[in-house]
Amino acid sequence: MTGTLRQLLLASRPVSWINTAYPFAAAYLLTTREIDVTLVVGTLFFLVPYNLAMYGINDVFDYESDLRNPRKGGAQGSVLDRRFHRVTLWASAIASLPFVVFLAVVGSPLSWLVLALSLFFVVFYSAPPLRLKERPVADSITSSIHFFSPAVYALVLADATWTWPLVAVIAAFALWGVASHAFGAVQDIVADREAGIASIATVLGARPTVRLALGCYAAAGLVVLGAAWPGPFAALLVIPYLVAVWPYRHLADEDCAEATTGWRRFLWINQLTGFGVTLLLIWWWFVA
């Protein structure tokens, strides 16, 4: 049992839990301006069960390519032994079910739809028959949905009023997600091709994919300028990503493993960015 729990913990990528729980919690709290049971339950759901489902299902169906991938292990994902595949899938479903039931009870038909779509993309990003992660461009879009959909769900659940500045924030978040997935896929070009897995990076190649990531990061910075004050300051948070990715703009496919260094920096930049976003949200809380 201890070994199984450890494997499930590793599969859920604890270092990434905050990336999905934070958007939900921030969007819900800033809309309702109160801490209630729905906020707590929703945050816990997007903190652990959501990530166990997203990454656990991925580890099960990416097993063959993960065996060939030298970077797998620790924060960037473990190679999930076949013995734990079935229990991971069952644990993902069982851990999510009570949260989804509660959220359905307190939600509206529109919130049901948003949550259903979010979970649909969580499952079928990795699972057949769709396996969207092997559909170039759709893979980056779907990955982005994993991270901005909790915020969209929170806004719908809290019955937020949609304005163009709010749409600008979500659009910028979506562009950030596309850029991050695309750049992350670059380091796996060789491993994915050897495993017969298609991705935006295996199809476009390293150089075009890195440049696409740079373009999406820059676009995210420009789009967020349309956010409500002090949101435009978030455009500055794009700069560290541009600096980290820029050195790889001429990267050759066969040297794709070099992008792993940039990806490790990306993981740390996320912490810095999260701190910056938190300061902006605190500022907005007091001026709105």
C-alpha positions, 0 to 999 in steps of 0.5 A, a space after each residue: 500500500 505504501 509503495 502504491 501511494 508513493 507511485 500515485 503521489 509521483 504520478 500526480 506531479 506535486 510540484 505542479 499542483 499549484 498550477 491548476 488549483 491557484 487559477 481556480 481559487 484566485 478566480 473564484 475568490 476574486 469574483 465572490 470575495 468570500 471563502 466558502 465551502 465551494 472554494 475549499 472543495 474546488 481548490 482541493 479538487 484542482 490541487 490533487 485529484 485533477 492532477 492525478 487524473 491529468 498526469 496519471 492517465 498520461 503516464 499510463 498511456 505514455 509508458 513506451 515513450 517514457 521508457 526511452 526518455 532520459 529526462 523522466 524522473 522526479 518533478 518532470 514525471 516518473 516512468 510508471 511501472 506497468 503494475 501500477 497502471 490499472 490502480 492509477 486509472 482507478 484512483 484517478 476516477 475514485 479520487 475525483 468522483 466525490 468532488 465532481 458530485 459536490 461541484 455538480 450539486 452546487 453548480 449550474 448547467 453551464 458550470 456542468 458543461 465547463 467542468 465536463 469539457 475540462 475533464 474531457 480534455 484531461 482524459 483524452 489528451 492522453 487516452 485513446 481513441 482521441 489521444 489529442 497529445 498526438 495531434 500536432 497543434 491540438 496537443 498544445 491547445 489541449 494542454 493549455 486548456 488543462 491550466 486555464 479551464 479551472 479559472 474559466 470554471 471558477 468564473 462560471 461557477 461564481 457567476 462572474 460578469 464577463 467583460 473584455 478585460 476579463 476575456 483578455 486575462 483568460 486569452 493571455 493565460 491560454 497563449 501562455 499555456 500554448 507556448 509552454 507546452 510547445 517549448 516543453 515538447 521540444 526536448 522530447 523530439 528524439 524520444 517521441 519520434 523513436 516511440 512513433 509519437 507525433 507532437 507539435 514539435 516532432 512535426 514542426 521541428 525544434 526551431 519553428 516550435 521554439 519560435 512559435 513559443 516565443 511568439 505566443 509568449 509575446 502575444 500573451 504579454 500584448 493581450 494582457 495589456 487589455 486587462 483591467 488595472 493593474 492587470 497590464 503590469 502582468 505583461 512584464 511577467 512574460 519577459 523571463 519566459 522570453 529570456 529563457 526560451 530565446 537562446 534555443 531559437 536556432 536549436 537543431 532537432 538532434 540537439 533537442 535535449 539541450 532544451 531541457 536546461 531551458 525547461 528546468 528554468 521554466 519550472 523556476 520561472 513559474 514560481 517567480 511568476 506566481 509570486 508576481 501574479 499574487 502581488 497583482 491580485 492583492 493590489 487588485 483586491 484593494 483597488 477594485 
